[in-house]
Amino acid sequence: MKSTLYFKFIFIYIAFGFLSFFTISLLTSQLVLNELEKNTSSDLYKEANLVAAEYLTSYFTEDASAYAVHNQLNAMELYLDASLWFVDSEGKMISSASVDGTAAPPEIENFNPVESGSEQYQVGNYHGYFSEDVITVMAPVTQQFSTKGYILIHKPLSNLEAARDTLLLPVYITGLVIYLLSFLILLAFHFMIYVPLRRITEAATQYASGNLTYEIPVSTHDEMGYLSASLNYMAAQLQDMEDYQKKFIANVSHDFRSPLTSIKGYVEAIADGTIPPEMQGKYLSIILFETERLTDLTKDLLTLNEFDTKELLLDKTEFDMQEMIKNTAASFEGTCTSKKISIELLLLPEPVMVYADRRKIQQVLYNLMDNAIKFSGNESAVTVEVVERGDKYSISVKDEGIGIPKKERNKIWERFYKSDLSRGKDKKGTGLGLSIVKEIVQAHDEYINVVSTEGVGTEFTFSLSKKS
């Protein structure tokens, strides 16, 4: 970037200055000169007509001598700083007064009074009589409606060029000051855009190389500051994601390694005869148990993968939620009997028709009831209650178990998380059940929350929309 963007702006700055002065020296200079020519020629034309009407007409009436006319022309030459030629209608010189000492010709060759055309003046050396360009204006001298002669005024163009240069000097000075002041814009670009952009580029390089701990210093509240803060946030999220992936892989590896180690050990022991035939049934049951753990873990991982890859498609239908609750509760009859746990159903008198994905909601209900029974002591009760709340139904699963410590309540939704109190309760758990529950409920745009008191019990509550 140092060799491209920054130097591009410096090049643009230099080019801007060059073009500005080039424009002033050529375009503005010519425009000013053209304007001076028009104004000067207009003034000269008025003076020529005035001299022709007021002074030179008397020459043809013999009211003024040639000497008097010559004196008048000399006076006008000093006043106008221009050469004056007084000729007759054929172009023969009658009298003249030259500003630069240039001698007037006895007769103007190829004299043409209308050679200027529609213009009041012409610019040039006037038939080669002058060594430099002059502005020439011509006015007729009439007497009794007859043109007797002409007065020609020649003003050197160098006089106008000098006046132009005098006028442009303040313009040049002003342009130079503006150009120098515009350097402040380049400085502002350097500190407000280039430097932050360099930091952002450096951050992008660091992130690309894997250094997600690099942080861009944010000192402004403009778009650059917002972009820097966004990149810092992105890096933090990527860092968290990287940490999560490492933790996720470690947890999956651990949960797969334990049952696989058990299965491998028992199979080898059976194969080499270490375990006698009469004891093999016991250890085959253990192998089956570990295999079921692996099956459940794989199934849960596939379910979570559907959410992570945004491929989960809800097959929403209308069904009776209370009928599902009854059927799910019946499936735990064997477990509840062995632990002497009773399941109490507090249901509404009429059918509770909801609009949701039947299979996934049943998975939510099953996981919540399975956890409630798992963490409940013997001879306790698990309560499932349905409450109508506006256009939704609220379903709660409450137990009288060990409860969840306050410091762990926000962590129970994390994948593979198992509380310290739960580790000795059930070796089959994967730590993914509540993560799946939350993902399913949120996919339905519903809510789920938990209220728990350690040593008293836990209540999970989630909502479902009524059928339309």
C-alpha positions as CSV (number, residue, x, y, z in Angstrom):
1,M,0.0,0.0,0.0
2,K,2.9,2.3,0.7
3,S,4.0,2.0,-2.9
4,T,0.5,2.4,-4.4
5,L,-2.2,4.3,-2.5
6,Y,-0.1,6.7,-0.6
7,F,2.1,7.7,-3.5
8,K,-0.9,7.9,-5.7
9,F,-2.3,10.6,-3.5
10,I,1.1,12.4,-3.5
11,F,1.1,12.2,-7.3
12,I,-2.4,13.5,-7.5
13,Y,-1.5,16.4,-5.2
14,I,1.5,17.3,-7.3
15,A,-0.5,16.9,-10.5
16,F,-3.2,19.1,-9.0
17,G,-0.7,21.9,-8.4
18,F,0.8,21.6,-11.8
19,L,-2.6,21.6,-13.6
20,S,-3.8,24.6,-11.5
21,F,-0.8,26.8,-12.4
22,F,-0.9,25.5,-16.0
23,T,-4.6,26.5,-16.2
24,I,-3.9,30.0,-14.7
25,S,-0.9,30.7,-16.9
26,L,-2.7,29.6,-20.1
27,L,-6.4,29.7,-19.9
28,T,-6.9,32.4,-17.4
29,S,-4.1,34.5,-19.0
30,Q,-5.7,34.3,-22.4
31,L,-9.2,35.0,-21.0
32,V,-7.9,38.1,-19.2
33,L,-6.0,39.3,-22.3
34,N,-9.1,38.8,-24.5
35,E,-11.2,40.8,-22.0
36,L,-8.6,43.6,-21.9
37,E,-8.6,43.7,-25.7
38,K,-12.4,44.1,-25.9
39,N,-12.5,46.8,-23.2
40,T,-9.5,48.7,-24.6
41,S,-10.7,48.5,-28.2
42,S,-14.1,49.8,-27.1
43,D,-12.5,52.7,-25.3
44,L,-10.2,53.5,-28.3
45,Y,-13.1,53.3,-30.7
46,K,-15.0,55.8,-28.6
47,E,-12.0,58.1,-28.4
48,A,-11.4,57.8,-32.2
49,N,-15.0,58.8,-32.9
50,L,-14.7,61.7,-30.5
51,V,-11.5,63.0,-32.0
52,A,-12.9,62.6,-35.5
53,A,-16.1,64.5,-34.7
54,E,-14.8,67.2,-32.4
55,Y,-11.3,68.1,-33.8
56,L,-10.5,66.6,-37.2
57,T,-13.7,67.7,-39.1
58,S,-12.5,71.3,-38.7
59,Y,-9.4,70.5,-40.8
60,F,-11.6,70.0,-43.9
61,T,-13.5,73.2,-43.3
62,E,-10.2,75.0,-42.9
63,D,-11.1,76.1,-39.4
64,A,-8.1,74.3,-38.1
65,S,-4.6,74.3,-39.5
66,A,-2.4,71.2,-40.1
67,Y,-0.2,72.4,-37.2
68,A,-3.2,72.5,-34.9
69,V,-4.3,69.1,-35.9
70,H,-0.8,67.8,-35.3
71,N,-0.7,69.2,-31.8
72,Q,-4.1,67.7,-31.1
73,L,-2.8,64.3,-32.2
74,N,0.3,64.6,-30.1
75,A,-1.9,65.4,-27.1
76,M,-4.1,62.4,-27.7
77,E,-1.0,60.2,-28.2
78,L,0.2,61.1,-24.7
79,Y,-3.3,60.6,-23.3
80,L,-3.9,57.2,-25.0
81,D,-0.4,55.9,-25.1
82,A,-1.0,55.0,-28.7
83,S,0.0,56.0,-32.2
84,L,-2.6,58.1,-34.1
85,W,-2.7,58.4,-37.9
86,F,-4.9,60.9,-39.7
87,V,-5.3,60.0,-43.4
88,D,-7.6,61.0,-46.2
89,S,-10.2,58.8,-47.8
90,E,-7.5,57.2,-50.1
91,G,-5.1,56.4,-47.2
92,K,-2.6,59.3,-47.7
93,M,-1.1,60.5,-44.5
94,I,-2.2,63.9,-43.4
95,S,-0.7,64.0,-39.9
96,S,0.5,61.5,-37.3
97,A,1.7,61.0,-33.8
98,S,3.7,57.9,-32.9
99,V,4.1,56.6,-29.3
100,D,7.2,54.6,-30.0
101,G,8.9,56.8,-32.6
102,T,7.8,54.6,-35.4
103,A,7.5,56.8,-38.5
104,A,4.1,56.8,-40.2
105,P,4.1,55.9,-43.9
106,P,3.3,58.6,-46.5
107,E,0.5,56.5,-47.7
108,I,-1.1,53.3,-46.4
109,E,-0.8,50.7,-49.1
110,N,-3.9,48.7,-50.0
111,F,-5.9,50.9,-47.7
112,N,-9.3,49.4,-47.0
113,P,-11.5,51.2,-44.4
114,V,-13.7,48.1,-43.9
115,E,-11.0,45.5,-43.5
116,S,-12.0,45.0,-39.9
117,G,-15.3,43.6,-41.0
118,S,-18.0,43.6,-38.3
119,E,-15.4,44.0,-35.5
120,Q,-14.5,47.3,-34.1
121,Y,-10.8,46.5,-34.1
122,Q,-8.1,44.3,-35.5
123,V,-5.0,42.8,-34.0
124,G,-1.7,42.5,-35.8
125,N,1.3,44.5,-37.2
126,Y,-1.1,46.5,-39.5
127,H,0.3,45.8,-43.0
128,G,3.8,45.3,-41.5
129,Y,4.2,48.9,-40.4
130,F,4.8,47.9,-36.8
131,S,7.4,45.6,-35.4
132,E,5.0,44.3,-32.8
133,D,1.3,43.5,-32.6
134,V,-1.0,46.4,-32.1
135,I,-4.7,46.9,-31.6
136,T,-6.0,49.1,-34.5
137,V,-9.3,51.0,-34.4
138,M,-10.6,53.2,-37.2
139,A,-13.2,56.0,-37.3
140,P,-14.4,58.0,-40.3
141,V,-14.0,61.8,-40.4
142,T,-17.1,63.2,-42.1
143,Q,-18.0,66.6,-43.4
144,Q,-21.5,67.3,-44.7
145,F,-22.4,63.6,-44.9
146,S,-19.3,62.8,-46.8
147,T,-16.3,60.8,-45.6
148,K,-13.2,63.0,-46.0
149,G,-10.7,60.9,-44.1
150,Y,-10.1,58.5,-41.2
151,I,-8.4,58.5,-37.9
152,L,-6.5,55.3,-37.0
153,I,-5.4,54.6,-33.4
154,H,-2.7,51.9,-32.9
155,K,-2.1,50.7,-29.3
156,P,0.7,48.3,-28.7
157,L,-0.5,44.8,-27.5
158,S,2.5,44.7,-25.1
159,N,0.8,47.4,-23.0
160,L,-2.2,45.1,-22.5
161,E,0.1,42.1,-21.8
162,A,1.8,44.1,-19.1
163,A,-1.5,45.1,-17.6
164,R,-2.6,41.4,-17.8
165,D,0.5,40.3,-15.9
166,T,-0.1,42.9,-13.3
167,L,-3.6,41.6,-12.8
168,L,-2.6,38.0,-12.7
169,L,0.1,38.4,-10.1
170,P,-2.4,38.4,-7.2
171,V,-4.0,35.4,-8.8
172,Y,-0.7,33.5,-8.9
173,I,-0.1,34.4,-5.3
174,T,-3.6,33.3,-4.3
175,G,-3.2,30.0,-6.2
176,L,0.1,29.3,-4.5
177,V,-1.4,29.9,-1.1
178,I,-4.3,27.7,-1.8
179,Y,-2.0,25.0,-3.1
180,L,0.1,25.2,0.1
181,L,-3.0,25.1,2.2
182,S,-4.3,22.1,0.3
183,F,-1.2,20.3,1.7
184,L,-3.2,20.1,4.9
185,I,-5.7,17.9,3.1
186,L,-2.8,15.5,2.3
187,L,-1.8,15.5,6.0
188,A,-5.4,14.9,7.0
189,F,-5.5,11.9,4.6
190,H,-2.3,10.6,6.0
191,F,-3.4,10.6,9.6
192,M,-7.1,10.0,9.3
193,I,-7.2,7.5,6.4
194,Y,-3.8,6.1,5.5
195,V,-2.5,5.4,9.0
196,P,-5.7,3.6,10.2
197,L,-5.9,1.8,6.9
198,R,-2.3,0.6,7.4
199,R,-3.3,-0.7,10.8
200,I,-6.3,-2.5,9.4
201,T,-4.1,-4.0,6.6
202,E,-1.6,-5.2,9.2
203,A,-4.5,-6.7,11.2
204,A,-5.8,-8.5,8.2
205,T,-2.3,-9.9,7.6
206,Q,-2.0,-11.1,11.2
207,Y,-5.4,-12.7,11.0
208,A,-4.6,-14.4,7.8
209,S,-1.4,-15.8,9.4
210,G,-3.4,-17.2,12.3
211,N,-2.7,-14.5,14.9
212,L,-6.2,-13.8,16.1
213,T,-5.0,-12.1,19.3
214,Y,-3.8,-9.0,17.3
215,E,-5.9,-6.0,18.2
216,I,-6.3,-2.8,16.2
217,P,-6.1,0.3,18.4
218,V,-9.4,2.2,18.1
219,S,-9.2,6.0,18.8
220,T,-11.9,7.5,16.5
221,H,-15.6,7.1,16.2
222,D,-15.9,7.5,12.4
223,E,-16.1,4.8,9.7
224,M,-12.5,3.8,10.2
225,G,-13.0,3.4,13.9
226,Y,-16.1,1.4,13.3
227,L,-14.3,-0.8,10.8
228,S,-11.5,-1.4,13.3
229,A,-13.8,-2.2,16.1
230,S,-15.7,-4.6,13.8
231,L,-12.5,-6.4,12.9
232,N,-11.5,-6.6,16.5
233,Y,-14.9,-8.1,17.3
234,M,-14.5,-10.5,14.4
235,A,-11.1,-11.6,15.6
236,A,-12.4,-12.2,19.1
237,Q,-15.3,-14.3,17.7
238,L,-12.9,-16.3,15.6
239,Q,-10.7,-16.8,18.6
240,D,-13.7,-18.0,20.6
241,M,-14.7,-20.2,17.8
242,E,-11.2,-21.7,17.5
243,D,-11.1,-22.3,21.3
244,Y,-14.6,-23.9,21.1
245,Q,-13.5,-26.1,18.2
246,K,-10.5,-27.3,20.2
247,K,-12.6,-27.9,23.2
248,F,-15.3,-29.6,21.1
249,I,-12.7,-31.9,19.5
250,A,-11.2,-32.7,22.9
251,N,-14.6,-33.5,24.3
252,V,-15.6,-35.7,21.4
253,S,-12.3,-37.5,21.5
254,H,-12.6,-38.1,25.2
255,D,-16.2,-39.3,25.0
256,F,-15.3,-41.7,22.1
257,R,-12.0,-42.9,23.6
258,S,-13.5,-44.1,26.9
259,P,-16.1,-46.5,25.5
260,L,-13.8,-47.6,22.7
261,T,-11.0,-48.4,25.2
262,S,-13.5,-50.4,27.3
263,I,-14.8,-52.3,24.3
264,K,-11.3,-53.0,23.0
265,G,-10.1,-54.2,26.3
266,Y,-13.0,-56.5,27.0
267,V,-13.0,-57.9,23.5
268,E,-9.3,-58.7,23.7
269,A,-9.8,-60.3,27.1
270,I,-12.6,-62.5,25.8
271,A,-10.6,-63.4,22.6
272,D,-7.4,-64.4,24.5
273,G,-9.3,-66.3,27.2
274,T,-8.5,-63.9,30.0
275,I,-12.2,-63.8,30.8
276,P,-13.6,-67.3,31.3
277,P,-16.7,-68.3,29.3
278,E,-19.0,-68.2,32.3
279,M,-18.1,-64.5,32.8
280,Q,-18.4,-63.5,29.1
281,G,-22.1,-62.7,29.3
282,K,-21.5,-60.0,32.0
283,Y,-18.7,-58.3,29.9
284,L,-20.7,-58.6,26.7
285,S,-23.4,-56.6,28.4
286,I,-20.9,-54.0,29.3
287,I,-19.7,-53.9,25.7
288,L,-23.3,-53.5,24.6
289,F,-23.8,-50.6,27.1
290,E,-20.7,-48.8,25.8
291,T,-21.8,-49.4,22.2
292,E,-25.1,-47.7,23.0
293,R,-23.2,-44.8,24.4
294,L,-21.3,-44.4,21.2
295,T,-24.6,-44.7,19.2
296,D,-26.3,-42.0,21.3
297,L,-23.2,-39.7,21.1
298,T,-23.1,-40.1,17.3
299,K,-26.8,-39.4,17.0
300,D,-26.6,-36.3,19.1
301,L,-23.6,-35.0,17.1
302,L,-25.5,-35.5,13.9
303,T,-28.5,-33.6,15.3
304,L,-26.3,-30.7,16.4
305,N,-24.6,-30.7,13.0
306,E,-28.0,-30.1,11.4
307,F,-28.2,-26.8,13.4
308,D,-24.6,-25.8,12.8
309,T,-24.9,-26.2,9.0
310,K,-28.3,-24.5,8.9
311,E,-29.7,-27.6,7.2
312,L,-32.3,-28.3,9.8
313,L,-35.8,-28.3,8.2
314,L,-38.7,-28.3,10.6
315,D,-41.6,-30.5,9.5
316,K,-44.3,-28.6,11.3
317,T,-47.7,-30.2,11.7
318,E,-50.7,-30.0,14.1
319,F,-50.7,-32.5,16.9
320,D,-52.0,-32.9,20.5
321,M,-49.2,-32.0,22.9
322,Q,-51.0,-33.7,25.8
323,E,-51.2,-37.0,24.0
324,M,-47.5,-36.8,23.4
325,I,-46.8,-36.1,27.1
326,K,-48.9,-39.2,28.1
327,N,-47.1,-41.4,25.6
328,T,-43.6,-40.1,26.6
329,A,-44.4,-40.5,30.3
330,A,-45.5,-44.1,29.7
331,S,-42.1,-44.9,28.1
332,F,-40.4,-44.2,31.5
333,E,-42.6,-46.6,33.5
334,G,-39.8,-49.2,33.9
335,T,-37.2,-46.7,35.1
336,C,-39.7,-44.9,37.4
337,T,-40.8,-48.3,39.0
338,S,-37.3,-49.3,39.8
339,K,-36.6,-45.9,41.5
340,K,-40.1,-45.6,43.0
341,I,-40.6,-42.3,41.2
342,S,-44.1,-41.1,40.3
343,I,-44.9,-39.0,37.3
344,E,-47.7,-36.5,37.8
345,L,-49.4,-35.0,34.8
346,L,-51.2,-31.7,35.2
347,L,-53.0,-31.3,31.9
348,L,-55.8,-29.2,30.5
349,P,-59.3,-30.7,30.1
350,E,-59.4,-30.1,26.4
351,P,-56.9,-31.2,23.7
352,V,-53.8,-29.0,23.4
353,M,-53.2,-28.6,19.6
354,V,-49.9,-27.1,18.7
355,Y,-48.1,-26.4,15.4
356,A,-44.5,-27.7,15.5
357,D,-42.2,-30.5,14.4
358,R,-43.6,-33.5,16.2
359,R,-40.5,-35.6,16.2
360,K,-38.2,-32.9,17.4
361,I,-40.6,-31.7,20.2
362,Q,-40.9,-35.3,21.4
363,Q,-37.1,-35.3,21.6
364,V,-37.2,-32.1,23.7
365,L,-39.8,-33.6,26.0
366,Y,-38.0,-37.0,26.3
367,N,-34.6,-35.3,27.1
368,L,-36.2,-33.1,29.8
369,M,-38.1,-36.0,31.4
370,D,-35.1,-38.3,31.2
371,N,-32.9,-35.6,33.0
372,A,-35.7,-35.1,35.6
373,I,-35.9,-38.8,36.4
374,K,-32.1,-39.2,36.2
375,F,-31.4,-36.5,38.8
376,S,-34.3,-37.3,41.1
377,G,-33.9,-39.4,44.2
378,N,-35.8,-42.6,45.0
379,E,-39.5,-42.2,46.1
380,S,-39.8,-38.7,44.6
381,A,-42.1,-37.2,42.0
382,V,-41.7,-35.6,38.5
383,T,-44.4,-33.2,37.4
384,V,-45.3,-32.3,33.9
385,E,-47.7,-29.4,33.6
386,V,-49.4,-27.6,30.6
387,V,-50.6,-24.0,31.0
388,E,-52.3,-21.8,28.4
389,R,-50.8,-18.4,28.0
390,G,-52.4,-16.3,25.2
391,D,-51.6,-17.7,21.8
392,K,-49.1,-20.1,23.3
393,Y,-48.9,-23.1,25.6
394,S,-46.3,-23.4,28.3
395,I,-45.0,-26.9,29.1
396,S,-43.0,-27.4,32.3
397,V,-41.1,-30.5,33.6
398,K,-40.3,-30.3,37.3
399,D,-38.4,-32.7,39.5
400,E,-37.4,-32.9,43.2
401,G,-33.8,-33.8,42.5
402,I,-30.4,-32.5,43.4
403,G,-30.9,-29.1,41.6
404,I,-28.3,-27.1,39.7
405,P,-25.7,-25.0,41.5
406,K,-26.2,-21.3,40.8
407,K,-22.7,-20.9,39.2
408,E,-23.5,-23.7,36.7
409,R,-26.9,-22.6,35.5
410,N,-25.6,-20.6,32.6
411,K,-23.3,-23.4,31.5
412,I,-25.9,-26.3,31.3
413,W,-26.7,-25.3,27.6
414,E,-23.1,-25.7,26.5
415,R,-22.2,-28.7,24.5
416,F,-20.5,-31.6,26.4
417,Y,-21.0,-29.7,29.7
418,K,-21.6,-32.0,32.7
419,S,-22.0,-30.5,36.2
420,D,-19.9,-31.9,39.0
421,L,-23.1,-33.3,40.7
422,S,-24.1,-35.2,37.6
423,R,-20.9,-37.0,36.9
424,G,-21.6,-39.8,39.2
425,K,-25.3,-40.2,38.3
426,D,-25.2,-41.6,34.8
427,K,-22.1,-42.7,32.9
428,K,-24.1,-42.9,29.7
429,G,-24.8,-39.1,29.3
430,T,-23.1,-37.3,26.5
431,G,-23.5,-33.7,27.8
432,L,-25.3,-32.8,24.6
433,G,-28.9,-33.3,25.6
434,L,-29.7,-29.8,26.8
435,S,-27.8,-28.2,23.9
436,I,-30.1,-30.1,21.5
437,V,-33.1,-29.1,23.5
438,K,-32.3,-25.4,23.3
439,E,-31.4,-25.6,19.6
440,I,-34.7,-27.2,18.8
441,V,-36.8,-24.8,20.8
442,Q,-35.0,-21.8,19.3
443,A,-35.5,-23.2,15.8
444,H,-39.2,-23.0,16.5
445,D,-38.8,-19.3,17.6
446,E,-39.9,-20.3,21.1
447,Y,-38.3,-19.8,24.5
448,I,-37.0,-22.2,27.2
449,N,-35.8,-21.3,30.7
450,V,-34.8,-23.1,33.9
451,V,-35.5,-22.4,37.6
452,S,-33.5,-24.5,40.0
453,T,-32.6,-24.6,43.7
454,E,-29.8,-26.8,44.8
455,G,-31.1,-29.7,47.0
456,V,-34.7,-28.8,46.2
457,G,-35.3,-29.5,42.5
458,T,-35.3,-28.1,39.0
459,E,-38.0,-26.9,36.6
460,F,-37.6,-26.5,32.8
461,T,-40.3,-24.6,31.0
462,F,-40.6,-24.1,27.2
463,S,-43.3,-22.7,25.0
464,L,-45.2,-23.8,21.8
465,S,-47.5,-21.9,19.5
466,K,-51.1,-22.8,19.1
467,K,-52.3,-24.1,15.8
468,S,-53.4,-21.2,13.5
